[in-house]
Amino acid sequence: MTKILAFVGMPASGKSEASSVLRSKGITVINMGDAIREEVMRRGLEPTDVNTGGIGTELRETEGRDAVARRCIPKIRAANKDLIAIDGVRSVPEVECFKKAFGDDFTLVSIDSDLDTRFTRVKARGRSDDMQDISALQVRDGRELGWGMGEAMKIADLVITNNGTLEEFRDKIAALMEGAQ
C-alpha cells in the first residue's frame, strides 16, 4: 500500500520546499496546484494568481470542494510508489477524499509559518502567480481560508513550524520522511 504525506499550509509556508526535500530523496510528489494550472492552461489562460485562484474556486464550486483532490487520485495511483507526497491540500473535504481513498496510509502534515516570514519568501521565489505586496498575500490567504484551509490545518496529524532557517526546516522534513517509511 502507498503511504502518503500530504502538506497543508498557508501560501509560502514551506509546502513546496518540503516537497522539494522529498523529491531530492527520490519521493514522488503530486502538486495539487498543478491540477489547477493544467485546467488554466487547457482553457488557454495565463497562469497568474487571479486566473489560478479563480479556476480553483470555480472547480470547487462546480465540481465539489474535493474536486482538485479527486483529480489527483489517479495520478497518485498511477505513480505506484511506496511513499508519495501531496503538496497543497486546501480543505477538509479534500482530506476526507484522500482518507477515503487511502485510509490510515494518509498523513496530513500542517506547515505553520508567520505572515512576515511567508512574504519574505514570496518576494524571493518569483513565481508567476506570486503576490507583489503583503496585502495581496493577505488577500490570497483569505481566499484559501475561504476554501477551508484553516479547518484542514486544525485536523492535521502533525504540525511542523517553519520560521527558522532553511536547513532547520529541511532537517525536519527529512526526519518526517524517515519516520514515514
N, C-alpha and C positions, 0 to 999 in steps of 0.2 A: 504494500500500500504506500502511496505517496504521502509524505509528511509535508505540511505547508506552513510556512511562516509568512503571515500577512501583516503588512505595515499600514498603520493609520496614524495620521498626524496632520497638523496644520501645514499650509504651504511653506516650504523651505525649512521644515523642522529636521529633515535629515533622512526622509524616506528613500530618496534616490541614492544618497551616499550609502545607506545601509544596503541597498540593492547592489550597488557597485562593489562593495566589500564582498558580498556573497558571490557575485558574478566572477570576481577575480579568483575565487576559490573553486570555480567550476560549477556553481549552482545556477540553474536556470531561473531567470526572473521574468515574470509576466507583469507588465506595467499596465494598470487599468486605464491610465490616461491615453495609452496607445490605442485602445479600443475607441476612445472618443476621437482622437486625432485621425484615425483611419476613416471614421464617419465624416469628419470635417473635410478631409481630402476627397473622399468619394463624392461629396457634394460640390467639389470644386472651390472650396473656400480657403482663405489663408488661415494658417494655424495660430491666430492671435488669441490673447486671453479672452476677449469678447466672444469670438467665434467658438473656441473650445468650451468656454463656460456656458454659452447659450445652447450649444448642441448637447452638452452634458445634462443640462437642466431639461431640455426638450425630451431627450431619451428617457429620463427618469419619469417625466410627466406622462408621456405617451405609452411607454412600454412597461412602466412599473419601476419602483425605486431600486429594484435589484437588476435592472436592465444591463448595466455595464458588467456586473458580476456574471450574469448568465452568458454574456458574450465572451468572457474569459475562460469559463469552464472547459469548453472544447480544446482550447489552447493548452490548458494545464494537463488534461488527459492525454493529448497528443504528444506532449513532451516526454511522458513515460519515464520519469526520473524518481529516485528515492526521496529527494528533498527539492522543493520548489519554493521560491519566494514570490509573493504578490505585493507589488508596490502600488499603494494608493487606494485602499478601502475608504469609502466615504460615509457609509451609513449602516445602521443596524440591519435593514433588510438585505444588504449585501453580505454582511456577516452571517445572517441566517441562511442565505442562499448557499454560501460556501460550507457552512456547518452541515447543512442537509446533504450536500454533495460529498463531503469528505469526513464528516463526523469528528471523532476525537483526534484525528490526524491534522486538524486545522487549529493553528495557534495564532491568535490576534495579538500583535505587539504594537502598543501605542508609543510613539516617539514624541516626547514633550520638549519644547524649546520656546523661550520667551520671544515676544514680538520684535524687540530691537535686534536680537541675535539673528532672527529669521530675515529681517530686512537687510542686514549687512550681507547675508548670504545671497539674497536675491540680486543685490547690486553687483556682486562678484560673478555670478554664474552666467548672465547674459543670454537667457533663453528667449525665444521669440514671443512666448506668452507671458513673460515676466512683467511685473509692475515697475513703474518708474519712480514712484514715491510711496511713502509709508501709508498714506491714506488709501492708495489704490490696493495695497496689500490688505488693509483692513476691510475694504470692500470685498475682496476675494475671500478673506476669512469669513465674512458674513454670509456670502453665497454658499460656501462649503459647509458652514454651520447650519445653514438652511436646508441642506441636503441631509442633515442628521449626523454630521461627523462628530459633534460633541458627545452625542449619546453613544456612538460606536467607540469613542476613546474611553468612555466610562466603563464599558464592559470588556475592555481588553484583558487578556490573560496575563500579560506582562506589560510593564511600563519602563521605558528607558529614557532617562533625561539626557538631553544633548545641548548643554550650554557651555561645555568646556572646549578643549582642543579637539581638532580633527582626529588626532592619534588616539586620544582617550575614547572617542566615540567608536572609532574603527575597532579598538580592542574589545569594547562592549559587544559589538555586533559579531566579531569572531567568536567570542565566548558563547554568545547565544546560539550560533550555528553549531558549535561543538556539542552543546547540550541537546540540540535537536536531532543529531544523527545517531 
